[in-house]
């Protein structure tokens, strides 16, 4: 049954479109109308009911499959939670009952240098999580670093492991490990990862929100290993805090949000800013603009982020803020890296005579940084790593953070930029600030140089190493794992939940549910798979013919599908689809 003693939903005469009401005086969780978030939460709880029932019967594979399904339901969908103590405890219980691999009990030989294992779901050339890991490794010369990748097989045909990551690991004396067990079998993967974790002094988790393998691996054993979870996705649901000694946040956090929405022990928080390298010498701005075919006397606006960070259904988006300014500033040009030249971006290009240029995904942006005059943060979802990289190039920074306090989690913020970037909370103020920066070159230079100095102090060299030393010291002084409190899940539905729900629904496809069920149930015996497929169907999950085929037909069908597709892709997630 659910950890909650009272239901989180009640019939409503109108759809959910406003923040939840204050909690009753009795202290019970706030009640939600029966809107999309409440329905998603109801289904999430019932999947956990099934998982706990299978665990009680000793069926670990089925329990793990259902826990994986529940985690994928909570992200990218919204279930009124940003963390689930109930799910964390379920994963720990499964991991503790999981059989130990042969030879795992042999004590690890500790060297003089600290042994650090970074666990990533994927290593990609895009996004900030992989960069965070390899720049940490480059700066921490006192430790020997290795990397374990839990799900790299999923993206092997799309992304290669970044050379920067591999070189940094090898230079430190470590190794890169890609788990060889099938991705559809989280227990087998967890057994492999547990062996690697036994040899580490510190395990650092840089995880996608739905990756349950490290929790299963670290739920038992690894007694002398310290575990740090990196919160590089502070606007989404995630798991992993239950096996961690501490949580490293990249920027300051709201303690009330951490305690109430994530169920965390806030005393275990640490601050470890994003490490940023010194940029290579850049060509002169006029020369860089000429290389891009732009007017050397014009003003270039630049933004760089994953495409989904510009999706703004029902909200103010970056194009809404910038296009009116471009209409009044004919010598300004706007380049976006990440979004493709289609949809709203193509329309904006047509409306401005080609002065809005969406370049899609690209990895080498040095010339763009050299040419740019002003950097615009992505809206409505901030891209902090890109902001910091732009600040390193002494670019004036402009961001948008609305008046809704609940929504501010999506906005910009980090040590070094909190007090140096221009910030607006309403469209008019944003446009005024942007026009002032376009027209005042001296102001641009002054703001950009201030940002560069502050980022140098906090995100590089001895300043960043001092923050890392404090993290290592706090980990060493924390003997027990577990950053999750003892409370049950407390779901809410606020403007933040609804905004995230609209975004993820807009970039998901209607067949994701069927693929997700097939992906999670695939390793189970046929009888168990069929029974669970029927039970999940009763909860509203779509069925898939491959899920219900008996052996050997299921194996033949999967082989045929792989031959046709040349791959058997996992369920799509919005940050890769958008």
Number of C-alpha atoms within 10 A of each C-alpha: 12 17 13 16 10 11 14 22 18 12 10 11 8 9 11 19 14 11 15 16 12 11 12 10 7 6 8 14 20 19 20 24 21 19 19 20 25 24 18 18 23 19 20 24 21 18 25 23 18 19 28 26 15 17 19 11 9 13 15 20 23 24 25 27 24 24 27 27 23 21 24 23 21 24 21 23 25 28 26 30 23 26 29 27 23 19 24 22 18 20 28 20 17 26 25 16 14 19 11 18 13 9 8 18 12 10 11 16 8 11 9 8 12 14 21 23 25 25 25 24 25 24 28 21 18 16 15 18 23 22 21 20 25 24 18 20 26 19 19 17 13 12 19 22 30 25 25 23 21 29 24 22 20 17 15 14 11 8 15 13 17 15 12 14 24 17 17 21 22 15 15 17 13 19 17 19 15 17 19 15 18 14 20 19 19 24 24 21 21 26 24 21 25 23 22 21 30 24 21 25 22 23 28 23 25 25 27 20 23 21 21 25 28 27 24 30 31 28 25 18 17 23 14 15 22 25 30 26 24 25 25 20 16 17 17 22 25 25 24 32 30 24 27 25 23 28 27 20 20 23 20 15 16 9 14 12 15 17 16 18 19 25 25 26 19 20 10 20 22 23 19 25 23 27 28 23 15 13 12 8 9 13 14 11 19 17 15 20 22 13 14 13 9 17 15 16 12 17 23 24 24 24 25 28 26 23 20 22 23 23 23 20 16 10 14 17 19 22 17 15 19 20 19 12 18 20 13 10 15 13 14 21 20 23 20 23 20 22 25 17 17 12 9 12 17 15 13 21 18 13 14 17 9 14 21 25 21 22 14 16 16 11 9 8 11 15 17 23 27 21 26 26 25 28 27 26 26 30 27 26 25 24 23 22 21 21 27 26 20 28 29 24 23 26 30 29 26 21 24 28 23 18 11 11 10 14 19 19 19 21 20 24 23 19 20 22 20 15 13 21 22 18 19 19 14 14 18 11 14 21 19 13 16 23 17 13 22 21 13 10 14 10 14 19 17 13 20 24 19 21 26 22 15 19 27 22 14 22 23 20 16 13 15 22 19 13 17 20 13 14 20 13 11 16 23 15 11 12 12 14 21 19 23 24 15 12 15 16 23 21 26 25 26 19 17 20 23 21 19 20 20 18 23 22 16 15 18 18 13 10 13 16 21 19 19 22 25 24 21 26 26 19 18 16 13 18 11 14 23 17 12 22 22 14 15 19 14 10 14 10 17 19 19 16 10 18 22 21 16 14 11 9 12 17 14 13 15 15 15 12 14 13 11 10 10 11 14 14 14 18 18 17 17 19 15 10 11 19
